[in-house]
């Protein structure tokens, strides 16, 4: 194997990893087994020293401290009752507008994304709270489920995003810069969703009928309902302000966010032993999984870099004489295909060490490419057959909504996500304007 060229060895490594995953091996074990085998065959027992150094380099990164705290924050908020309050506010403010609850659902998803940093939190919470409420008011089941799933995926893009933190760890980009870059595209995509829901319900009001007159509220009651925005608004402004403004590091801001989430939960009277036990255990399980994957992925990528395969891939691109933008489009197409079968963490660990050096070599802004990656992951979470948000929705949807209905509901929103991705590809300043302004 040591006599083979680096590109062939890379292909063997990736194919063996994918074969192990196809056999049911967890990602961490697939990466470790293929990495250990490759290192041993290439460099003998001394090659296994890379596993030790990879473990130390992964565990010695202060940036990763932010991960358990942001996950903890999201889980506490999920159990705090804040989603119920926000949906009650939206019902009072927008219930009388055709499709108003659908538009409001996207707004709530954006708010939860800015507090929780993960995709599943908004999808599950609103699937439990908003889905039955909208179905009971005569909303179309495909429009409702599609809106909740697409809105839930905003957690990837609107900061603080856990996936962005992992991306920054692998690419060595600034987390604050990535957070700033994701904000405008995230709000743009939320606006595209709301415009779609509003347009469809204007054309056909039966898809999202307005509330009857007896269920509408006065201006005073609407104004009072805005108090539910105070706590989440303060938390979002504090956490993002500290990171983007450079007041604290992401790790320090995550501690502020975790404490703020506990305060909000306490104000709602939800802090008790059962809630804390659930949050602590779930955070520990998720972080255990992520750290094993991180160590295995760093080890795998070090072997890959040691082979010089990145330079070989760059030379292949030069030999084919592809325009740089076509290379970017090919990478995004690869993300789209991988997203049908792998989860976002698997994709980021497999592809970032391969793609980012090439993007940098071609002279593109890696912050811009990070936003393109995150947008692609949003599509991956909605793309059949294995999009995670499809199964999150299936787990909370009533029996009359089949998996076929959920698949069909996702397709228009995948198309909207591709439109959003195309806009950021064509107009990079959508992603780069805010970070360039601040940094």
N, C-alpha and C positions, 0 to 999 in steps of 0.2 A: 504493500500500500504506500510505503514511503517513496517509491519510485514513480508513482502516479503524479500527474500534474495537479496543482491546487484546485482547479475548477472541478475535476473529476472527484477528488477527495471530498470537496464541499457537497457535491451532489450525493455522494454515498452517505455522508453524515446526515443531510436533511432527509433523504429518502428513508434511512433506517429509523430516524426519529418519527417520521410520519407513519411508518409501518408499525412501530410500537404503539403509537397512539391509536391506530386503527384496530389493534388487537385489544385495546381497552386499558393500556397503561396510562397512569396519570401523567400530565405534561412534565412535572418535575422529574419523574423517573425516566421518562422517554429521553429528555435532554441529558440527564446524568449518565444513563447507560450508553447512549450513542457517543457522548463526549468522552467518557472513560475509555471505551473501546478504541476510539480514534486516537486519543492521546497515547495510549499504551502501544498501539501498533506503530504510530509515527515516531515516537521518541523513547519508547521503552518505559521502565518503572519511573524514571525521572520525570516523565511527562505528567505523572499524577500529582507532582508538586503544584501544578496549576490549580488543582481542585482546592488545595489548602489556601493558596494566595487569593483565589476567587472568593472563598468564604470570608476571609478577613476583609477584602476590599468591599464586599457587599455589606457586611455588618458594620463597617467603620464609616458609613456614609450618614452624616447627620440629617440629610434631607429625608431619609426614610422614616425618621421619627414622626413626620407629619402624617404618615399613612394611618397608623392605628388611631390617632386622635381625630382625624377627619371621619374615619369609619365610625368611631365611637359617637361623634357628634351627630352623624346622620341617623344612627340607630336610636339615639335618645330622642331626637326630633320626631322620628317615625312613631315613637310610643308616647309622645307628649300631648297628643290631641290637637296640635297646631293645624293639621290638614283639615280637620272638621271645622275649625273656626274660619279658615280661609275659604272653604267651600260655602259656608253659610254667608260669608261676606259677598262672594261672587253671585250667589243666588239672589241676594237683595239688590245688588248693583246692576246686574245684567240679565236677570231672569225674564224681563219683559221684551228683550231683543230676540229676533229669530236667530237661533244658534248661539245665543248669549252664554249659555252654560258651557258649550263646547269651547268658545273663545276664552271664557274664564278658566276653564280647565288647563288650557295651554299656559295662561298666566301663572296659575298655581304651580304647574310643573316647573316653570322657569324659576319661581321663588324657591321651591324645594331643591332644585338643582344648585342654586346659589347657597343653600344651607347645608345640603347633605353630601354633594360631590360624587354621588353614585347614581346609576341609572335605575336600578330596581326599586329604590325607595319611593319615587313618585309613582311609578307604574303600579306597584302593589297597593300603596295607600289610596290612590284615586280609583283603582279598580274596586276596592272595597267600599269606598264612600261615594264617589261621583257616579260610577257606572250604574248602580241600581236607581239612584235618584234621577238620572237622565232618562233611563229606560222607562221608569214610571211616568215620566212627563211626555212620553211619546217620541223620544229621539230615536233616529235610525241606529240600529245596533252596530252596523259596520262603521258609520261615521263616528260613533262614540268610542268604540274600541280602538279604532285607528288613531283618533285624536289623543287618547290616553297613552297609547304605546309610543307614538311619535314624540309627544310632549315629555314622556319619561326619559327618552333618550337624550334630551337636552342636558342631562346630568354629565354627559361626556364633555360638553363644550363650554357651558357656562361655569366659570370658576366658583369655588375651588374644586377642580376635577381630580379625582384620585388617579385616573388614567394619565392625565397630564403630568402629574408628579412622577409616575413611573417612567413616562416618556423622557422627561427632563433628566432623570437619573441615568438612563441609558445613553442619551444623546449629548449630555453635558451642557444642555441649554439652561438658561435662567428660568426658574419656575415663575417668578413674577412677570417676566416678559411673556411667557406662554399664557399665563392667566389673562394678562391685558389683551393679548392677541385673540383669545377665544371669546371675549365679551361681546364685541360688536357682531361677529358672525352668529353667535348664539342668539342674540336679540333679533338679528335679521331673520334667522330661520324660524324663530317663534312668531315673528310678524307674518312670514309666508304662510305658516300653518293657520293663523287666525284669519288672514285674508281668504284662504281657501274655504274654511268653515263658513265664514260670513257670506261669501259669494254663493256657495252651494245652497245655503239656507235662504238666501234672498231669492234665488231662482226657484227653489222648491221648499217652501216653508214647512212642509210635512216632515222633512228630514230633521228639523230642529224647531218645533213649534214654540212660540213665546208663551210665557206663563199667562194664565187667565187673569182678568182684572182683579179678582179677589185675592190672588197670590202676589200682587205687586205691592211695593212699599213706598212710603212717602220719602221726600227728600231728606227729612230729619233722620229717619231710620237708616237710610243709605249712608248718611254722613256718620252716624254713630257706628255703623259696621266697620268703618275704616280703622277703628281702634285695633282691630285684629292684625293690622299691618305693622303696628309699632314695634312689637318684640322681634319678629323676623327681619324687619327693616333695619333695626339697630344691629342685629347680629351680622347680617350681610354686609352692612356698611363698615362695621368694625373689622371683620376678618379680611375682606377684600381691600379695605383702605390701608390696613397695616401691611399687607403683602405688596400691593401695587405701589403704594406710597413709599415703600422702603423703610417703614418704621420698625418692622420686625422681619425676621426670616419666616418662610412658610411654616417651619416647625414650631416656632414660637406663636405664630398666629393660629395654628391648629389647636394649641393648648387654650388660647383665649376662646376659640370657637367651642371647644368641648365644655369649658366652664360655662359659657353663655347658654349652651343647649341645656345643661343641668338647671340653670336658673329658670329658663322658660318652662321646662318640665315641672319644676317646683311650683311655679306660679299657676300651673294647670292642675296641681295636686296629684301628679302622676309619679313622683319619685317614691318608690317603695322597693322592698327587697326583691320581689319577683321581676320587676322591670330592670333593676340593676344587674341581677344575675343573668337575665337574658342578654342584655347589652354586652356585659363583660365576656360571657362565654362566646357569643357570636363574633365579637371583635377578635378574640384570641384565635378562634378557628380560622377566620378569614386571613389574619396576619400570618398564622402558621403556614397556611397554603401559599400565600404570596412570598414569604421569605424563602421557602424551599424552592419555589420557581425562580426567584431572583438569583439565588446562589447557583442553581443549575444553569440558568441562562447566561450568567456572567462567565462561568467556566466554559460553556459551549462557545460563546462569542470570542473568548480569548484564544481558543484553539483555531477558530476561524480566522482571526486577525493574524495569528502566528504563521498561518499558511500563506499569508499574502493574497488571499482569495479576493479581497475587496479590490485590489489593484487589477486582478485578472478580470473581474466583472467589468470594471471601468474600461479595460482594453477591448473587451468584447463589444461594448457599446460603441467605442470609437471605430472598431473594425466594421461594424454595420452602418456607421455614419448616420446614426439616427439624430434628428434634431432634438435638442435638450427637452423641449416641451413634450415631444412624443415619448421620451423616457419617463417623464413625470406621469403622463397619461397611462403608460404601461404599468407603472408602479401602483397607481390608483385602481386600475383594473384588477391587479393582483390582490389588492386589499379587498375589493368587492367579492372576488371569487373565494378567497380564504374565509371571509366573513360568513359565507354560507355553511361552513363546516367547523370552524374553530372559534373559541371565545376571544374577546379583545385582549386579554392578558397574554394568551398564547401568541397572538399575532404580533403584538408589540415586542415581545422578547425575541421572536424569531426574525422579524424583518428590520427592526430599527438599526441593529449593528451592521446590517447589509446595505440598507438604502441610504441612511443619513450621510455616510462618507461620500457616496456617489453624488448626492444632491449638493453637498458642499463643494465637491470637485467641479461640478458643472456651473457653479457660481450663483446658485439660487439661495435665497434666504431660508435658513433652516427653521426659523420661527413660522414662516409662511407654510412650509411643508408640514410642520407639526399640526397646524390647523387643518390642512387637507387630510392628514392621517386621522385626526379625531372625527372630522365630518364623515370619512369613510367608515369609521367604526360605528357611527350612528346608524348608517345604512345597514351595517352588518347585524345590528341588534334587531332589525325589522325584516331581514331577508329570509324567506323560507329556504330550506326546511328547518334550520336550527337556530334562528334568531332568538336570543334569550328573552327579549321582551314579549315575543309571541307566547312563550311558555309561562312567563310571569302572568300574562293576561289570562291564559287558559286556567291557571291555578285559582284565580279569584272570580272568573266569569260564571254566570249561571248556566245550567245545563242546556238551555235553548240556544246558546251561542256555541257553535261547534268550532273545532280547530280550522275547518275549511272557511268558516266566516271570518275567523281571525286572520288567516292568510290573505284573504281577499281584502280585508279592511286595511292591511298594512301596505298594499301595493301602491295606492295613490300617494301615500306619504313617503314611500321610498322614492317615487318620481320627484316629489317636492324636494327631498334631500339632495337628489342628484342635481336639480336646478340650483340649489344653494351652493353645492360643491362647484358647479360650473361657474357661478358668479365669482367665487373666491379665486378660482383658477384664472379667470379672465381679468379680474380686477384685484390684484394682490393687496392693494391699499385697504380693502375692507378688513383684512386681518392685521395689516401692518401700521395703519394710521395711529391707533391708540398707543401701542408700545413705542413707536417712534416719537410720539408726542411726549410720553412720560420719561422714556429712557434715553 
